[in-house]
Amino acid sequence: MYPQNLRFDPLYGTPHKFWGYMDYFYTADGFGPSGLLDVYLKSRFTPNEKSYITFDVHQFSLPDAVMDEQGNVMSKSLGLEFDLAASLAITKIITLEGGYSFMHMGDTMSSRRVKNVANASDNAQWAWLMLSIKPSFVFEKPAGK
């Protein structure tokens, strides 16, 4: 077993911050002792104080070669993920957020030893929209107490 203290495993639901929005690589244990490589570029554009747009690109790969079920060496590349997200503060307590993600997977993703993704040669995509309402409750102390 690989020593736990040498693994990178973000706690408390933060994998999106490190491994993209698609959740293909949600846990650190999914690839055995060699782990997962994620070379990424993150950008953020803030046109004003009420909004921002982010665009991230991730190149996922394995540090060690993997064999397929027939014993052939597979590519270390797992694929490219593109994440676009935007946020707009409508009021102080209401925010509208949305995004689109696209994953161009390599054939290695279909291996049972990696992720066992059916139809890995197909591209995966998804979009999301979220309305956040975060009210601020202020309770004042009655006068004279």
DSSP file (Angstrom, degrees, kcal/mol; ACC not computed):
  #  RESIDUE AA STRUCTURE BP1 BP2  ACC     N-H-->O    O-->H-N    N-H-->O    O-->H-N    TCO  KAPPA ALPHA  PHI   PSI    X-CA   Y-CA   Z-CA
    1    1 A M              0   0    0      0, 0.0     3,-0.1     0, 0.0    31,-0.0   0.000 360.0 360.0 360.0 136.4    0.0    0.0    0.0
    2    2 A Y        -     0   0    0      1,-0.1     5,-0.1     2,-0.1     2,-0.0  -0.517 360.0 -95.0 -72.6 137.1    1.3    3.5   -0.9
    3    3 A P    >   -     0   0    0      0, 0.0     3,-1.6     0, 0.0     4,-0.2  -0.313  27.6-140.1 -57.6 129.5    1.9    5.7    2.1
    4    4 A Q  G >  S+     0   0    0      1,-0.3     3,-1.5     2,-0.2    -2,-0.1   0.809  97.3  64.9 -60.9 -32.3   -1.2    7.9    2.7
    5    5 A N  G 3  S+     0   0    0      1,-0.3    -1,-0.3     3,-0.0    -3,-0.0   0.586  97.1  56.3 -73.0  -7.4    0.9   10.9    3.6
    6    6 A L  G <  S+     0   0    0     -3,-1.6     2,-0.3     2,-0.0    -1,-0.3   0.363  90.4  93.2-101.8   3.9    2.3   11.1    0.1
    7    7 A R  S <  S-     0   0    0     -3,-1.5     2,-0.7    -4,-0.2    22,-0.1  -0.713  70.2-135.4 -97.9 147.7   -1.1   11.3   -1.6
    8    8 A F        +     0   0    0     -2,-0.3    -3,-0.0    20,-0.1    -2,-0.0  -0.908  35.6 159.2-100.9 114.5   -2.9   14.5   -2.6
    9    9 A D        -     0   0    0     -2,-0.7     2,-0.1    18,-0.1    18,-0.1  -0.866  32.4-141.6-137.4 100.4   -6.5   14.2   -1.6
   10   10 A P        -     0   0    0      0, 0.0     3,-0.3     0, 0.0     2,-0.1  -0.409  23.7-140.0 -65.8 134.5   -8.4   17.5   -1.3
   11   11 A L    >   +     0   0    0      1,-0.2     3,-0.6    -2,-0.1     0, 0.0  -0.451  66.0  27.2 -92.1 163.4  -10.8   17.4    1.7
   12   12 A Y  T 3  S-     0   0    0      1,-0.2    -1,-0.2    -2,-0.1     0, 0.0   0.823 126.0 -53.9  61.1  42.7  -14.3   18.7    2.2
   13   13 A G  T 3  S+     0   0    0     -3,-0.3     3,-0.3     1,-0.1    -1,-0.2   0.784  97.8 126.8  71.9  29.0  -15.7   18.7   -1.4
   14   14 A T    X>  +     0   0    0     -3,-0.6     3,-1.3     1,-0.2     4,-0.7   0.280  28.4 109.3-102.6  12.7  -12.9   20.7   -3.1
   15   15 A P  H >> S+     0   0    0      0, 0.0     4,-3.8     0, 0.0     3,-1.0   0.825  71.7  66.0 -58.9 -28.9  -11.9   18.5   -6.0
   16   16 A H  H 3> S+     0   0    0     -3,-0.3     4,-0.8     1,-0.3    -2,-0.1   0.863  95.0  59.0 -58.4 -34.1  -13.5   20.9   -8.5
   17   17 A K  H <4 S+     0   0    0     -3,-1.3    -1,-0.3     1,-0.2     4,-0.1   0.828 122.7  21.1 -63.3 -31.3  -10.9   23.4   -7.5
   18   18 A F  H << S+     0   0    0     -3,-1.0    -2,-0.2    -4,-0.7    -1,-0.2   0.781 130.3  36.0-108.2 -34.9   -8.1   21.0   -8.5
   19   19 A W  H  < S-     0   0    0     -4,-3.8     6,-0.3     1,-0.3     5,-0.2   0.057 105.1-102.9-118.1  24.7   -9.5   18.4  -11.0
   20   20 A G     <  -     0   0    0     -4,-0.8     3,-0.4    -5,-0.2    -1,-0.3  -0.032  37.6 -78.0  81.5 173.9  -12.0   20.3  -13.1
   21   21 A Y  S    S+     0   0    0      1,-0.2    -1,-0.2    -3,-0.1    -5,-0.1   0.525 108.5  79.9 -90.9  -7.9  -15.8   20.3  -13.0
   22   22 A M  S    S-     0   0    0     -3,-0.2    -1,-0.2    -6,-0.1    -2,-0.1   0.650  84.2-139.6 -81.6 -14.5  -16.5   17.0  -14.8
   23   23 A D    >   +     0   0    0     -3,-0.4     3,-0.5    -4,-0.2     4,-0.1   0.702  62.2 128.2  64.8  22.3  -15.9   14.8  -11.7
   24   24 A Y  T 3  S+     0   0    0      1,-0.3     2,-0.4    -5,-0.2     3,-0.2   0.797  80.9  38.4 -71.9 -26.8  -14.1   12.0  -13.6
   25   25 A F  T 3  S+     0   0    0     -6,-0.3    -1,-0.3     1,-0.1    -2,-0.1  -0.603  74.1 140.6-123.6  68.6  -11.3   12.3  -11.1
   26   26 A Y    <   +     0   0    0     -3,-0.5     2,-0.3    -2,-0.4    -1,-0.1   0.804  60.6  44.4 -86.2 -30.9  -13.1   12.8   -7.8
   27   27 A T    >   -     0   0    0     -3,-0.2     3,-0.9     1,-0.1     4,-0.1  -0.880  68.8-136.9-119.9 150.4  -11.0   10.6   -5.5
   28   28 A A  G >  S+     0   0    0     -2,-0.3     3,-0.6     1,-0.2   -20,-0.1   0.709  99.8  63.1 -74.0 -20.2   -7.3   10.3   -5.1
   29   29 A D  G >  S+     0   0    0      1,-0.2     3,-1.1     2,-0.1    -1,-0.2   0.480  74.1  93.3 -85.6  -1.4   -7.5    6.5   -4.8
   30   30 A G  G <  S+     0   0    0     -3,-0.9    -1,-0.2     1,-0.2    -2,-0.1   0.550  87.8  43.0 -71.8  -6.2   -8.8    5.8   -8.3
   31   31 A F  G X  S-     0   0    0     -3,-0.6     3,-0.6     1,-0.4     4,-0.5   0.183 101.5-122.9-127.8  17.1   -5.5    5.2   -9.9
   32   32 A G  G X   -     0   0    0     -3,-1.1     3,-0.7     1,-0.2    -1,-0.4  -0.272  63.9 -32.1  72.5-161.7   -3.5    3.1   -7.5
   33   33 A P  G 3  S+     0   0    0      0, 0.0    -1,-0.2     0, 0.0    -4,-0.0   0.709 130.3  62.9 -70.6 -20.5   -0.1    4.1   -6.1
   34   34 A S  G <  S-     0   0    0     -3,-0.6    -2,-0.2     1,-0.2     2,-0.1   0.793  88.8-162.6 -80.6 -25.0    1.1    6.1   -9.2
   35   35 A G    <   -     0   0    0     -3,-0.7     2,-0.4    -4,-0.5    29,-0.2  -0.371  21.7 -59.9  86.7-160.8   -1.7    8.7   -9.0
   36   36 A L        -     0   0    0     26,-0.1     2,-0.5    -2,-0.1    26,-0.2  -0.988  34.1-144.8-132.7 135.3   -3.0   11.3  -11.5
   37   37 A L  E     -A   61   0A   0     24,-3.2    24,-2.2    -2,-0.4     2,-0.4  -0.885  15.8-176.7-101.3 133.4   -1.2   14.1  -13.3
   38   38 A D  E     -A   60   0A   0     -2,-0.5     2,-0.6    22,-0.2    22,-0.2  -0.894   4.7-175.1-132.3 101.2   -3.1   17.3  -14.0
   39   39 A V  E     +A   59   0A   0     20,-2.2    20,-2.8    -2,-0.4     2,-0.3  -0.873  25.5 172.9 -94.1 121.7   -1.4   20.0  -15.9
   40   40 A Y  E     -A   58   0A   0     -2,-0.6     2,-0.4    18,-0.2    18,-0.2  -0.893  34.3-153.6-136.3 159.9   -3.7   22.9  -16.0
   41   41 A L  E     -A   57   0A   0     16,-2.3    16,-2.3    -2,-0.3     2,-0.4  -0.997  18.7-168.5-130.2 125.3   -4.1   26.6  -17.0
   42   42 A K  E     -A   56   0A   0     -2,-0.4     2,-0.3    14,-0.2    14,-0.2  -0.931   5.5-179.0-117.4 138.9   -6.6   28.7  -15.1
   43   43 A S  E     -A   55   0A   0     12,-1.5    12,-1.7    -2,-0.4     2,-0.4  -0.969   7.4-167.7-135.1 153.0   -7.8   32.2  -16.1
   44   44 A R  E     -A   54   0A   0     -2,-0.3     2,-0.5    10,-0.2    10,-0.2  -0.986   1.7-167.5-143.8 129.2  -10.2   34.6  -14.6
   45   45 A F  E     -A   53   0A   0      8,-3.3     8,-2.7    -2,-0.4    -2,-0.0  -0.975   1.0-169.0-118.7 127.6  -11.7   37.8  -16.1
   46   46 A T  E     +     0   0A   0     -2,-0.5     6,-0.2     6,-0.2     3,-0.1  -0.862   8.1 177.7-118.9  94.7  -13.5   40.3  -14.0
   47   47 A P  E    S-     0   0A   0      0, 0.0     2,-0.3     0, 0.0    -1,-0.1   0.802  72.7 -12.1 -68.9 -27.3  -15.3   42.9  -16.1
   48   48 A N  E >  S-A   51   0A   0      3,-0.7     3,-1.0     0, 0.0     0, 0.0  -0.925  81.6 -86.1-157.8-179.9  -16.8   44.6  -13.1
   49   49 A E  T 3  S+     0   0    0     -2,-0.3     3,-0.0     1,-0.2    -3,-0.0   0.611 121.2  53.1 -73.9  -9.3  -17.2   44.1   -9.3
   50   50 A K  T 3  S+     0   0    0      1,-0.1    39,-3.4    38,-0.0     2,-0.3   0.502 110.7  35.6-102.0  -5.3  -20.5   42.2   -9.8
   51   51 A S  E <   -AB  48  88A   0     -3,-1.0    -3,-0.7    37,-0.2     2,-0.3  -0.964  51.5-179.3-147.1 160.8  -19.3   39.5  -12.3
   52   52 A Y  E     - B   0  87A   0     35,-1.8    35,-2.4    -2,-0.3     2,-0.4  -0.982  12.6-151.6-154.5 158.8  -16.5   37.3  -13.4
   53   53 A I  E     -AB  45  86A   0     -8,-2.7    -8,-3.3    -2,-0.3     2,-0.4  -0.999  13.4-166.0-131.8 133.9  -15.8   34.7  -16.0
   54   54 A T  E     -AB  44  85A   0     31,-3.1    31,-2.3    -2,-0.4     2,-0.4  -0.926   6.9-172.7-120.6 148.8  -13.4   31.8  -15.6
   55   55 A F  E     -AB  43  84A   0    -12,-1.7   -12,-1.5    -2,-0.4     2,-0.4  -0.962  10.2-179.6-139.6 121.2  -11.9   29.5  -18.2
   56   56 A D  E     -AB  42  83A   0     27,-2.8    27,-2.8    -2,-0.4     2,-0.4  -0.932  12.0-163.4-123.5 144.9   -9.8   26.4  -17.2
   57   57 A V  E     -AB  41  82A   0    -16,-2.3   -16,-2.3    -2,-0.4     2,-0.4  -0.998   9.1-170.0-126.7 130.5   -8.0   23.8  -19.3
   58   58 A H  E     -AB  40  81A   0     23,-2.7    23,-2.5    -2,-0.4     2,-0.6  -0.977  12.3-162.2-122.1 131.9   -6.8   20.5  -17.7
   59   59 A Q  E     -AB  39  80A   0    -20,-2.8   -20,-2.2    -2,-0.4     2,-0.4  -0.944  19.1-162.7-109.6 107.9   -4.6   17.9  -19.4
   60   60 A F  E     +AB  38  79A   0     19,-2.6    18,-2.8    -2,-0.6    19,-1.5  -0.743  20.5 151.0 -94.1 136.6   -5.0   14.7  -17.4
   61   61 A S  E     -AB  37  77A   0    -24,-2.2   -24,-3.2    -2,-0.4    16,-0.2  -0.966  41.7-108.8-154.0 169.0   -2.5   11.8  -17.7
   62   62 A L        -     0   0    0     14,-2.4   -26,-0.1    -2,-0.3   -27,-0.1  -0.817  15.7-142.7-101.2 142.8   -1.0    8.9  -15.8
   63   63 A P  S    S+     0   0    0      0, 0.0     2,-0.3     0, 0.0    -1,-0.1   0.777  87.5  45.1 -74.4 -24.9    2.6    9.1  -14.5
   64   64 A D  S    S-     0   0    0    -29,-0.2    -2,-0.1    12,-0.1   -30,-0.0  -0.879  94.5-100.3-120.1 151.0    3.1    5.3  -15.3
   65   65 A A        -     0   0    0     -2,-0.3     2,-0.4     1,-0.0    10,-0.1  -0.328  33.9-150.0 -66.0 149.2    2.2    3.3  -18.3
   66   66 A V  E     -E   74   0B   0      8,-0.6     8,-3.6    -4,-0.1     2,-0.4  -0.956   5.2-138.0-123.0 141.3   -1.0    1.1  -18.1
   67   67 A M  E     -E   73   0B   0     -2,-0.4     6,-0.2     6,-0.2    46,-0.2  -0.777  16.7-132.8 -97.2 142.4   -1.6   -2.2  -19.9
   68   68 A D    >   -     0   0    0      4,-2.8     3,-1.7    -2,-0.4    -1,-0.1  -0.195  41.5 -84.7 -80.0-176.5   -4.9   -3.0  -21.5
   69   69 A E  T 3  S+     0   0    0      1,-0.3    -1,-0.1     2,-0.1    -2,-0.0   0.725 130.5  52.1 -65.3 -22.0   -6.7   -6.3  -21.0
   70   70 A Q  T 3  S-     0   0    0      2,-0.1    -1,-0.3     0, 0.0    -3,-0.0   0.432 122.0-103.5 -93.0  -0.6   -4.6   -7.9  -23.8
   71   71 A G  S <  S+     0   0    0     -3,-1.7     2,-0.3     1,-0.3    -2,-0.1   0.551  74.8 139.4  91.3   9.1   -1.3   -6.8  -22.3
   72   72 A N        -     0   0    0      1,-0.1    -4,-2.8     0, 0.0     2,-0.3  -0.651  59.2-110.5 -85.8 142.6   -0.7   -3.9  -24.7
   73   73 A V  E     -E   67   0B   0     -2,-0.3    -6,-0.2    -6,-0.2     2,-0.2  -0.569  36.4-151.7 -73.0 128.8    0.8   -0.6  -23.4
   74   74 A M  E     -E   66   0B   0     -8,-3.6    -8,-0.6    -2,-0.3    -1,-0.0  -0.569  26.5 -85.5 -97.6 164.1   -1.8    2.1  -23.5
   75   75 A S        -     0   0    0     -2,-0.2    -1,-0.1     1,-0.1    -9,-0.1  -0.338  25.9-138.0 -63.8 146.0   -1.3    5.9  -23.8
   76   76 A K  S    S+     0   0    0    -15,-0.1   -14,-2.4   -11,-0.1     2,-0.3   0.696  77.4  99.8 -77.1 -19.1   -0.6    7.8  -20.5
   77   77 A S  E     +B   61   0A   0    -16,-0.2    31,-0.5     1,-0.2   -16,-0.3  -0.517  46.0 179.9 -73.8 130.4   -2.9   10.6  -21.7
   78   78 A L  E     -     0   0A   0    -18,-2.8    28,-2.6     1,-0.3     2,-0.3   0.695  51.3 -88.1-100.4 -26.6   -6.4   10.5  -20.3
   79   79 A G  E     -BC  60 105A   0    -19,-1.5   -19,-2.6    26,-0.3     2,-0.4  -0.815  33.9 -78.5 145.4 176.2   -7.8   13.5  -22.0
   80   80 A L  E     -BC  59 104A   0     24,-2.3    24,-2.9    -2,-0.3     2,-0.4  -0.933  32.2-163.2-114.3 135.6   -8.4   17.3  -22.1
   81   81 A E  E     -BC  58 103A   0    -23,-2.5   -23,-2.7    -2,-0.4     2,-0.5  -0.973   1.1-164.3-120.9 136.3  -11.1   19.1  -20.1
   82   82 A F  E     -BC  57 102A   0     20,-3.0    20,-2.4    -2,-0.4     2,-0.5  -0.981   7.2-170.9-119.0 126.3  -12.3   22.6  -20.8
   83   83 A D  E     -BC  56 101A   0    -27,-2.8   -27,-2.8    -2,-0.5     2,-0.4  -0.975   6.0-178.8-123.7 124.0  -14.3   24.4  -18.1
   84   84 A L  E     +BC  55 100A   0     16,-2.8    16,-2.8    -2,-0.5     2,-0.3  -0.985  12.2 167.9-119.9 129.5  -16.1   27.8  -18.7
   85   85 A A  E     -BC  54  99A   0    -31,-2.3   -31,-3.1    -2,-0.4     2,-0.3  -0.982  11.7-171.7-141.6 151.8  -18.0   29.4  -15.8
   86   86 A A  E     -BC  53  98A   0     12,-2.8    12,-2.2    -2,-0.3     2,-0.4  -0.984   3.5-164.2-143.1 153.1  -19.5   32.8  -15.1
   87   87 A S  E     -BC  52  97A   0    -35,-2.4   -35,-1.8    -2,-0.3     2,-0.4  -0.999   2.8-173.1-140.2 140.5  -21.1   34.5  -12.1
   88   88 A L  E     -BC  51  96A   0      8,-2.6     8,-2.9    -2,-0.4     2,-0.8  -0.978  19.3-142.4-136.3 121.7  -23.2   37.6  -11.9
   89   89 A A  E     - C   0  95A   0    -39,-3.4     6,-0.2    -2,-0.4     3,-0.1  -0.750  18.7-179.2 -82.4 110.4  -24.3   39.2   -8.6
   90   90 A I  S    S-     0   0    0      4,-1.8     2,-0.2    -2,-0.8    -1,-0.2   0.910  70.5 -12.3 -77.7 -44.5  -27.9   40.4   -9.2
   91   91 A T  S    S-     0   0    0      3,-1.8    -1,-0.1   -41,-0.0     0, 0.0  -0.752  88.2 -81.6-137.5-173.0  -28.2   41.9   -5.7
   92   92 A K  S    S+     0   0    0     -2,-0.2     3,-0.0     1,-0.2    -2,-0.0   0.788 131.1  27.5 -65.5 -26.1  -26.2   41.7   -2.4
   93   93 A I  S    S+     0   0    0      1,-0.1    41,-2.8    40,-0.1     2,-0.5   0.532 110.9  72.7-113.8  -8.5  -27.8   38.3   -1.6
   94   94 A I  E     + D   0 133A   0     39,-0.2    -4,-1.8    40,-0.0    -3,-1.8  -0.938  53.3 175.4-116.8 126.1  -28.7   36.9   -5.0
   95   95 A T  E     -CD  89 132A   0     37,-2.4    37,-3.1    -2,-0.5     2,-0.5  -0.988  17.9-152.1-128.9 137.2  -26.1   35.5   -7.4
   96   96 A L  E     +CD  88 131A   0     -8,-2.9    -8,-2.6    -2,-0.4     2,-0.3  -0.940  22.2 176.5-107.7 125.9  -26.6   33.7  -10.8
   97   97 A E  E     +CD  87 130A   0     33,-3.1    33,-3.4    -2,-0.5     2,-0.3  -0.945   4.5 161.7-129.5 150.3  -23.9   31.3  -11.8
   98   98 A G  E     +CD  86 129A   0    -12,-2.2   -12,-2.8    -2,-0.3     2,-0.3  -0.983   6.7 177.2-159.2 166.0  -23.5   29.0  -14.7
   99   99 A G  E     -CD  85 128A   0     29,-2.2    29,-2.2    -2,-0.3     2,-0.4  -0.993  19.4-142.6-166.4 168.5  -21.0   27.0  -16.7
  100  100 A Y  E     -CD  84 127A   0    -16,-2.8   -16,-2.8    -2,-0.3     2,-0.4  -0.995  16.5-168.7-141.4 133.9  -20.2   24.6  -19.4
  101  101 A S  E     -CD  83 126A   0     25,-2.8    25,-2.0    -2,-0.4     2,-0.4  -0.962   2.3-171.4-127.3 145.0  -17.6   21.8  -19.4
  102  102 A F  E     -CD  82 125A   0    -20,-2.4   -20,-3.0    -2,-0.4     2,-0.5  -1.000   3.0-166.0-136.3 132.5  -16.3   19.7  -22.2
  103  103 A M  E     -CD  81 124A   0     21,-3.2    21,-2.3    -2,-0.4     2,-0.8  -0.974   8.0-164.7-125.8 120.3  -14.0   16.6  -22.0
  104  104 A H  E     -C   80   0A   0    -24,-2.9   -24,-2.3    -2,-0.5     2,-0.2  -0.895  26.6-157.2 -99.7 105.0  -12.2   15.1  -24.9
  105  105 A M  E     -C   79   0A   0     -2,-0.8   -26,-0.3    17,-0.5     2,-0.2  -0.526   9.1-134.2 -90.3 149.5  -11.2   11.6  -23.5
  106  106 A G    >   -     0   0    0    -28,-2.6     3,-1.5    -2,-0.2     4,-0.3  -0.528  32.7-104.8 -88.9 165.2   -8.4    9.4  -24.6
  107  107 A D  G >  S+     0   0    0      1,-0.3     3,-1.7    -2,-0.2     4,-0.3   0.736 113.1  74.8 -63.5 -23.3   -8.9    5.6  -25.2
  108  108 A T  G >  S+     0   0    0    -31,-0.5     3,-1.4     1,-0.3     7,-0.4   0.784  82.2  69.4 -62.2 -26.3   -7.1    4.9  -21.9
  109  109 A M  G <  S+     0   0    0     -3,-1.5     8,-2.4     1,-0.3     6,-0.4   0.750  91.7  60.5 -62.7 -23.1  -10.2    6.0  -20.0
  110  110 A S  G <  S+     0   0    0     -3,-1.7    -1,-0.3     6,-0.3    -2,-0.2   0.616  80.2 109.1 -81.7 -11.2  -12.1    2.9  -21.3
  111  111 A S  S X>>S-     0   0    0     -3,-1.4     5,-2.3    -4,-0.3     3,-1.4  -0.395  70.8-136.9 -66.9 138.3   -9.6    0.6  -19.6
  112  112 A R  T 345S+     0   0    0      1,-0.3    -1,-0.1     3,-0.2   -44,-0.1   0.753 105.8  59.7 -64.6 -22.7  -11.0   -1.3  -16.6
  113  113 A R  T 345S+     0   0    0    -46,-0.2    -1,-0.3    -5,-0.1    -2,-0.1   0.565 117.2  28.7 -82.0  -8.5   -7.7   -0.6  -14.8
  114  114 A V  T <45S-     0   0    0     -3,-1.4    -2,-0.1    -6,-0.2    -5,-0.1   0.649 136.0 -37.9-113.5 -86.7   -8.2    3.1  -15.1
  115  115 A K  T  <5 -     0   0    0     -4,-0.6    -3,-0.2    -7,-0.4    -5,-0.1   0.555  59.2-137.5-123.9 -14.4  -11.8    4.5  -15.2
  116  116 A N      < +     0   0    0     -5,-2.3     2,-0.6    -8,-0.3    -6,-0.3   0.898  35.4 176.6  56.5  44.2  -13.8    1.9  -17.2
  117  117 A V    >   -     0   0    0     -8,-2.4     3,-0.8    -6,-0.2    -1,-0.2  -0.710  27.4-130.4 -83.4 120.0  -15.7    4.7  -19.1
  118  118 A A  T 3  S+     0   0    0     -2,-0.6     4,-0.1     1,-0.2    -1,-0.0  -0.472  89.2   8.3 -67.6 140.1  -18.0    3.2  -21.8
  119  119 A N  T >  S+     0   0    0     -2,-0.1     3,-1.9     1,-0.1    -1,-0.2   0.916  74.8 170.8  55.6  48.8  -17.6    4.9  -25.2
  120  120 A A  T <   +     0   0    0     -3,-0.8   -15,-0.4     1,-0.3    -1,-0.1   0.740  69.9  67.8 -63.2 -21.9  -14.5    6.9  -24.1
  121  121 A S  T 3  S+     0   0    0    -14,-0.1    -1,-0.3   -17,-0.1     2,-0.2   0.699  86.1  86.0 -72.9 -16.6  -13.9    8.0  -27.6
  122  122 A D  S <  S-     0   0    0     -3,-1.9   -17,-0.5    -4,-0.1     2,-0.3  -0.525  88.0-114.6 -77.1 151.6  -17.1   10.0  -27.4
  123  123 A N        -     0   0    0     -2,-0.2     2,-0.4   -19,-0.1   -19,-0.2  -0.690  25.2-142.8 -87.9 140.9  -16.8   13.5  -26.0
  124  124 A A  E     +D  103   0A   0    -21,-2.3   -21,-3.2    -2,-0.3     2,-0.3  -0.800  25.6 166.2-102.5 144.7  -18.5   14.3  -22.7
  125  125 A Q  E     +D  102   0A   0     -2,-0.4     2,-0.3   -23,-0.2   -23,-0.2  -0.993   8.7 171.9-153.2 155.0  -20.1   17.6  -21.9
  126  126 A W  E     -D  101   0A   0    -25,-2.0   -25,-2.8    -2,-0.3     2,-0.3  -0.978  13.0-154.5-160.8 154.9  -22.5   19.2  -19.4
  127  127 A A  E     -D  100   0A   0     -2,-0.3     2,-0.3   -27,-0.2   -27,-0.2  -0.927  10.9-168.3-130.3 155.2  -23.8   22.6  -18.5
  128  128 A W  E     -D   99   0A   0    -29,-2.2   -29,-2.2    -2,-0.3     2,-0.4  -0.983   9.6-166.4-145.2 154.6  -25.2   23.9  -15.2
  129  129 A L  E     -D   98   0A   0     -2,-0.3     2,-0.4   -31,-0.2   -31,-0.3  -0.994  12.4-177.0-141.9 134.4  -27.1   27.0  -13.9
  130  130 A M  E     -D   97   0A   0    -33,-3.4   -33,-3.1    -2,-0.4     2,-0.6  -0.997  17.4-158.2-140.2 134.9  -27.5   27.9  -10.3
  131  131 A L  E     -D   96   0A   0     -2,-0.4     2,-0.5   -35,-0.2   -35,-0.2  -0.962  18.5-162.4-109.6 117.0  -29.3   30.7   -8.5
  132  132 A S  E     -D   95   0A   0    -37,-3.1   -37,-2.4    -2,-0.6     2,-0.5  -0.872   9.1-173.1-104.8 129.4  -27.8   31.3   -5.0
  133  133 A I  E     +D   94   0A   0     -2,-0.5   -39,-0.2   -39,-0.2   -40,-0.1  -0.969   7.2 174.0-121.3 114.4  -29.8   33.2   -2.4
  134  134 A K        -     0   0    0    -41,-2.8   -40,-0.0    -2,-0.5    -2,-0.0  -0.765  13.9-164.2-123.2  83.1  -27.7   33.9    0.7
  135  135 A P        -     0   0    0      0, 0.0     2,-0.6     0, 0.0    -2,-0.0  -0.306  13.1-136.6 -68.6 152.7  -29.8   36.1    3.1
  136  136 A S        -     0   0    0      2,-0.0     2,-0.7    -2,-0.0   -43,-0.0  -0.945  14.8-159.6-111.8 116.1  -28.1   37.9    5.9
  137  137 A F        -     0   0    0     -2,-0.6     2,-0.5     2,-0.0     0, 0.0  -0.858   9.0-174.3-100.2 119.0  -30.0   37.8    9.1
  138  138 A V        -     0   0    0     -2,-0.7     2,-0.6     2,-0.0    -2,-0.0  -0.956   5.9-164.9-116.5 121.8  -29.0   40.5   11.6
  139  139 A F        -     0   0    0     -2,-0.5     2,-0.3     0, 0.0    -2,-0.0  -0.919  11.3-152.6-108.4 117.9  -30.5   40.4   15.0
  140  140 A E        -     0   0    0     -2,-0.6     3,-0.1     1,-0.1    -2,-0.0  -0.660  19.3-114.8 -92.5 145.9  -30.1   43.6   17.0
  141  141 A K        -     0   0    0     -2,-0.3     3,-0.1     1,-0.1     4,-0.1  -0.610  40.5-106.2 -74.8 130.3  -30.0   43.7   20.7
  142  142 A P    >   -     0   0    0      0, 0.0     3,-1.3     0, 0.0    -1,-0.1  -0.266  43.2 -96.1 -58.6 144.9  -33.0   45.6   22.1
  143  143 A A  T 3  S+     0   0    0      1,-0.2    -3,-0.0     2,-0.1     0, 0.0  -0.327 106.2  24.3 -63.0 139.4  -32.3   49.0   23.4
  144  144 A G  T 3         0   0    0     -3,-0.1    -1,-0.2    -2,-0.0    -3,-0.0   0.485 360.0 360.0  86.9   3.9  -31.6   49.3   27.1
  145  145 A K    <         0   0    0     -3,-1.3    -2,-0.1    -4,-0.1    -1,-0.0   0.402 360.0 360.0-116.3 360.0  -30.6   45.7   27.7
